[in-house]
Amino acid sequence: MSQILNMNNVRNKPIILTFIGNYLPGYKQGGILRTIVNTVDYLCDDFEFKVVTRDRDFGDDEPYADIKFNQWQQVGSAMVYYLRPQLSTVKGILNLITKTPYHILYLNSFFDLFTIKVLLIRKVSWIKSSSVIVAPRGEFARGSLSLKYLKKIAYIQIARLFGIYNKVTWQASSEFEARDIIKVMKIKPNDVRIARDLPVKITMRESSSISSKSVSDYKGLKLIFLSRIAREKNLDYALKVLSKVTSRVVFDIYGPIEDTVYWKECQALIDRLPVNTKVNYLGCVSPNEVVNVFSHYDLFLFPTAGENYGHVIAESLMAGTPVLISDKTSWRDLETDGLGWSIDLAQRDYFVEIIERLALLSDDLRLGKREEVKAKIMERLLDPAVLEANRQLFKEQLLR
């Protein structure tokens, strides 16, 4: 039997046993990893987070160096257990769960094998837990679901048929994601709780200390794309936009190459760009350097096909760098607040128009707007209602 603790007999903080495909010191999984790190940072005074994860970063063949495997260890504000592949089996996960006291199971991702194995174990009653939260993290959005669509739909149908996800609470990061979950899983709205993703933990004072750096001596608009190189992130769309831009621009691309076939397609587009556009691929950026990297650029060009939250958008704005993104995220009213633009992907010419307009501004004007962007985004990010919604997500489970 699993060691589900009785709240009446617990003196310490409630334990959230969290499963996620990849965790620190990894960074290649992007937003999902960042969401859990931020959640731990904000809520560690209320709950104890025990995180079970793989022993290597997303897409890597080799495990992390300088960590302990198959045992609990302190990583930041969480206790983390790095599972070696041979112990990531149903038997290995069952053994870990039964030996670990917890109050809530917190499963991040719908399609990750960790989630599937934990719920299969629960289904056959090897563990009993009524307090289970599943966070799909944007996997039901149209852009994400369309990749390997038939395989995903087949699993969804099987999961629904056998009731693998019965009696779980679903976490959505926005009203848009809540609608996607309800539609795809055909569940009642009462089964979904909206708790928006928490941003990186930073105070207003820390924000003001982030310098808005010069965009170097390059004579032109300096653009950045920072994300995984994967089809759903829409780098090819950004390059097609730039093929229509006549102003002088440099476009620096950062991020792990997750899809090599797709990257070759992007390279072919790069080779055909006009001479006024210079493109550089600059590799990966460690999480603690992202805001600093953004501070060197005039604009974050990110026409993503869909984001559950978009931590990278928040990090760009924290650096004072406005964003030009698609309307496939939960970020709204950007232009009203002077933070950037959120545009329908069908309006490619409008993307081009905005870049051309920014290119006409002087460096001093662009630099002068950065402090306004940083101040405005901190008003959004420090919304206490978002923190409380996340806290209540877990507190509600403790009453079950």
C-alpha positions in Angstrom: 0.0 0.0 0.0 1.1 3.5 -0.7 1.9 5.7 2.3 -0.9 8.3 2.0 -0.7 10.4 5.1 -3.7 11.4 7.3 -3.8 15.1 7.7 -4.9 14.8 11.4 -1.6 13.0 12.2 0.7 15.2 10.3 2.8 17.9 12.0 4.9 19.0 9.0 3.9 20.6 5.7 1.7 18.6 3.4 3.8 16.6 0.8 3.2 17.0 -2.9 4.7 14.0 -4.7 5.4 15.5 -8.1 6.2 13.6 -11.3 7.7 15.5 -14.2 9.8 14.3 -17.2 12.7 16.6 -16.7 13.8 18.9 -13.8 16.8 20.9 -12.7 19.7 21.0 -13.6 18.0 20.4 -16.9 16.5 23.1 -19.0 15.7 21.8 -22.4 12.1 20.9 -21.7 11.3 24.6 -21.4 8.1 25.8 -19.9 6.9 22.7 -18.1 10.1 22.5 -16.1 10.1 26.2 -15.5 6.5 26.1 -14.2 7.3 23.5 -11.6 10.5 25.2 -10.5 8.5 28.5 -10.0 5.7 26.7 -8.2 8.1 25.2 -5.8 9.8 28.5 -5.2 6.5 30.3 -4.4 4.8 27.6 -2.4 7.6 25.8 -0.6 6.6 27.6 2.7 3.1 26.0 2.5 3.9 22.6 1.0 6.8 20.2 0.8 7.5 19.2 -2.8 9.1 15.9 -3.6 9.9 15.7 -7.3 10.5 12.5 -9.2 12.2 13.0 -12.6 14.5 11.4 -15.1 18.3 11.3 -14.6 19.0 13.3 -17.7 17.9 16.4 -19.6 15.3 16.2 -22.4 16.7 14.5 -25.5 20.1 13.7 -23.9 21.7 10.2 -24.0 23.9 10.8 -21.0 22.8 11.4 -17.4 23.6 14.5 -15.4 27.0 14.8 -13.9 27.4 15.5 -10.1 24.0 14.3 -8.9 23.0 11.3 -6.9 20.7 8.8 -8.6 17.8 6.8 -7.1 17.8 8.7 -3.8 16.2 11.8 -2.4 18.4 15.0 -2.4 17.8 18.7 -1.9 17.7 20.7 -5.1 16.7 24.3 -4.6 13.6 24.3 -2.4 12.5 20.8 -3.4 13.6 17.2 -2.6 14.3 15.5 -5.9 14.6 11.8 -6.9 16.5 11.1 -10.2 15.3 7.8 -11.6 17.7 5.8 -13.8 16.1 4.3 -16.9 16.1 0.8 -15.5 14.0 1.9 -12.5 11.6 4.0 -14.6 9.4 0.9 -15.1 6.0 0.4 -13.6 7.6 -1.8 -10.9 10.2 0.8 -10.1 7.7 3.7 -9.9 5.4 1.6 -7.8 8.2 0.7 -5.4 9.1 4.4 -5.1 5.5 5.6 -4.5 4.8 2.9 -1.8 7.9 3.9 0.1 7.3 7.7 -0.1 4.8 9.4 2.3 2.7 11.9 0.4 -0.7 13.7 0.5 -1.2 14.6 -3.2 0.0 13.1 -6.5 0.9 15.9 -8.9 1.3 14.7 -12.5 2.7 17.1 -15.1 2.0 16.2 -18.7 -0.8 14.1 -20.1 1.3 12.0 -22.6 4.5 11.6 -20.5 5.2 8.0 -19.6 5.5 8.9 -15.9 1.9 10.1 -15.9 0.7 7.1 -17.8 2.5 4.6 -15.5 1.4 6.3 -12.3 -2.3 6.3 -13.4 -2.1 2.7 -14.6 -0.7 1.7 -11.2 -3.6 3.6 -9.5 -6.1 2.0 -11.9 -5.2 -1.5 -10.9 -5.4 -0.5 -7.2 -1.8 -1.0 -6.3 -2.0 2.4 -4.8 -5.1 4.2 -3.6 -5.2 8.0 -3.8 -8.2 10.3 -4.3 -6.0 13.3 -4.4 -4.5 13.4 -7.9 -3.9 16.5 -10.0 -3.1 16.1 -13.7 -1.7 19.2 -15.5 -1.5 18.7 -19.3 0.6 21.8 -19.8 -0.9 22.8 -23.1 -0.8 19.4 -24.7 -4.4 19.6 -25.8 -3.9 22.9 -27.7 -4.5 22.5 -31.4 -0.9 23.2 -32.4 0.5 20.7 -29.9 -2.2 18.0 -30.4 -1.8 18.2 -34.2 1.7 16.7 -33.9 1.5 12.9 -34.1 -2.3 13.4 -34.0 -3.5 9.9 -34.7 -1.2 8.4 -32.1 -2.3 10.9 -29.5 -6.0 10.6 -30.3 -5.8 6.8 -30.1 -4.3 7.0 -26.6 -6.9 9.5 -25.5 -9.7 7.2 -26.6 -8.2 4.2 -24.9 -7.6 6.2 -21.7 -11.2 7.4 -21.6 -12.6 4.0 -22.4 -10.8 2.3 -19.5 -11.3 5.3 -17.1 -7.6 5.8 -16.5 -8.2 9.5 -15.7 -11.4 9.0 -13.6 -11.6 11.0 -10.4 -8.6 13.2 -11.0 -8.6 17.0 -10.8 -7.3 18.7 -13.9 -5.2 21.8 -13.7 -5.5 24.4 -16.5 -3.3 27.4 -16.8 -5.9 29.6 -18.5 -9.5 29.7 -19.6 -8.4 28.6 -23.0 -6.7 25.5 -21.8 -9.7 24.7 -19.6 -11.9 24.6 -22.7 -9.4 22.4 -24.5 -9.3 19.9 -21.6 -13.1 19.8 -21.3 -13.5 19.3 -25.1 -10.8 16.7 -25.6 -11.5 14.6 -22.4 -15.2 15.2 -22.5 -15.4 16.0 -18.8 -17.4 18.3 -16.7 -16.2 21.9 -16.1 -16.2 21.2 -12.3 -13.4 18.7 -12.8 -11.0 21.5 -13.9 -9.3 24.1 -11.8 -7.7 27.2 -13.3 -4.4 28.0 -11.7 -2.2 30.2 -13.9 1.5 29.4 -14.2 3.6 31.4 -11.8 6.4 33.5 -13.2 10.0 33.3 -12.1 10.2 34.6 -8.5 11.6 38.1 -8.7 10.8 41.2 -6.8 10.2 44.7 -8.1 13.6 45.7 -6.7 15.3 42.9 -8.5 13.5 43.8 -11.7 14.8 47.4 -11.6 18.4 46.1 -11.2 18.2 44.3 -14.6 20.0 46.7 -16.9 18.6 47.5 -20.4 21.8 46.9 -22.3 22.8 48.5 -25.6 22.1 46.4 -28.7 25.8 46.5 -29.5 27.2 48.4 -32.4 25.1 46.7 -35.0 23.4 49.3 -37.2 19.9 47.9 -37.4 17.1 46.3 -35.5 18.2 43.4 -33.3 15.7 40.5 -33.0 15.8 37.4 -30.9 14.1 34.0 -31.1 14.6 31.9 -27.9 12.8 28.6 -27.6 13.2 24.9 -28.5 13.8 24.4 -32.2 10.6 22.4 -32.8 7.8 22.7 -35.4 5.2 24.0 -32.9 7.4 26.9 -32.0 7.1 28.2 -35.6 10.6 29.4 -36.3 9.9 28.9 -40.0 7.1 31.4 -39.8 9.4 34.0 -38.3 11.9 33.4 -41.1 9.2 33.8 -43.7 8.2 37.1 -42.1 11.8 38.3 -42.2 12.0 37.4 -45.9 9.5 40.3 -46.5 11.3 42.8 -44.3 13.4 45.4 -46.2 15.0 47.2 -43.2 18.3 46.1 -41.8 17.9 43.5 -39.1 19.9 40.8 -37.3 18.1 37.8 -36.0 19.7 35.7 -33.3 18.3 32.2 -32.7 18.8 30.5 -29.3 17.5 27.1 -28.2 18.1 23.3 -28.3 17.6 21.7 -31.7 14.9 19.2 -30.8 13.8 18.4 -34.4 16.7 18.1 -36.8 14.5 17.6 -39.8 12.6 20.8 -39.0 15.9 22.7 -38.4 17.1 21.7 -41.9 13.9 23.2 -43.3 14.7 26.4 -41.3 18.2 26.5 -42.5 17.0 26.4 -46.1 14.8 29.4 -45.4 17.8 31.2 -43.8 19.9 30.6 -46.9 17.2 32.4 -49.0 16.9 35.5 -46.9 17.7 38.9 -48.4 21.1 40.5 -47.7 19.6 43.0 -45.3 18.9 40.2 -42.8 21.7 38.6 -40.9 20.9 35.3 -39.0 22.9 33.6 -36.3 22.3 30.4 -34.4 23.9 30.8 -31.0 23.0 27.6 -29.2 21.4 27.1 -25.8 21.0 29.5 -22.9 21.1 28.4 -19.3 17.9 29.4 -17.4 19.6 31.9 -15.1 21.0 33.8 -18.1 17.7 34.1 -20.2 16.7 37.5 -18.9 20.2 38.8 -19.3 20.3 37.6 -22.9 17.0 39.2 -23.7 18.3 42.6 -22.4 20.6 42.8 -25.5 17.7 42.8 -28.0 15.1 45.2 -29.4 12.3 42.7 -30.0 11.4 39.1 -29.2 9.9 37.6 -32.4 8.0 34.5 -31.3 5.1 33.5 -33.6 4.5 30.3 -31.6 1.7 27.9 -32.7 0.6 27.6 -29.1 1.8 28.1 -25.5 0.3 27.0 -22.3 1.7 30.0 -20.6 4.9 31.2 -22.2 7.5 31.8 -19.5 10.0 32.9 -22.1 7.5 35.8 -23.0 7.5 36.9 -19.4 11.3 36.7 -19.2 11.7 38.9 -22.3 9.4 41.5 -20.9 11.2 41.4 -17.5 14.3 42.4 -19.4 12.4 45.3 -21.0 12.3 43.7 -24.4 8.9 44.0 -26.1 7.4 40.9 -27.8 5.9 40.2 -31.2 4.0 37.0 -30.7 1.1 35.0 -32.1 -2.4 35.1 -30.5 -2.0 31.4 -29.6 -1.0 32.2 -26.0 -2.7 33.5 -22.9 -0.9 36.8 -23.2 -3.5 39.5 -24.2 -3.7 43.3 -24.4 0.0 43.6 -25.0 -0.3 46.6 -27.3 -2.7 48.4 -24.9 -0.1 48.1 -22.1 2.8 49.0 -24.3 4.4 45.5 -24.0 4.3 44.4 -27.6 1.9 42.8 -30.0 -0.2 39.6 -30.1 -1.2 38.9 -33.7 -3.2 36.3 -35.6 -0.9 34.1 -37.7 -3.0 34.8 -40.7 -1.8 38.4 -40.7 1.8 37.8 -41.7 2.0 41.2 -43.4 1.2 42.9 -40.0 4.2 41.1 -38.5 6.3 42.6 -41.2 4.8 46.1 -40.8 5.5 46.1 -37.0 9.2 45.2 -37.6 9.5 47.8 -40.3 8.0 50.5 -37.9 10.4 49.5 -35.1 13.4 49.7 -37.4 12.6 53.3 -38.1 13.0 54.3 -34.4 16.3 55.5 -33.1 18.3 53.4 -30.6 17.6 56.1 -28.0 13.8 55.8 -28.4 13.9 52.0 -28.3 16.1 52.0 -25.2 13.9 54.6 -23.5 10.8 52.4 -23.7 12.5 49.5 -21.9 12.0 50.8 -18.4 8.3 51.3 -19.1 8.0 47.7 -20.3 9.8 46.3 -17.1 7.6 48.3 -14.8 4.4 47.3 -16.5 5.2 43.6 -16.7 5.9 43.5 -13.0 2.4 44.8 -12.2 1.1 41.8 -14.1 3.5 39.2 -12.7 3.0 40.2 -9.1 -0.7 39.6 -9.1 -1.5 38.0 -5.7 -4.6 36.3 -7.1 -2.5 34.0 -9.3 -0.4 32.8 -6.3 -3.5 32.2 -4.2 -5.2 30.2 -7.0 -2.2 27.9 -7.1 -2.2 27.6 -3.3 -5.9 26.7 -3.2 -5.4 24.1 -6.0 -3.5 22.0 -3.5 -5.3 23.0 -0.3 -8.6 21.8 -1.9 -7.1 18.4 -2.5 -6.2 18.0 1.1 -9.9 18.2 2.1 -10.8 15.2 -0.1 
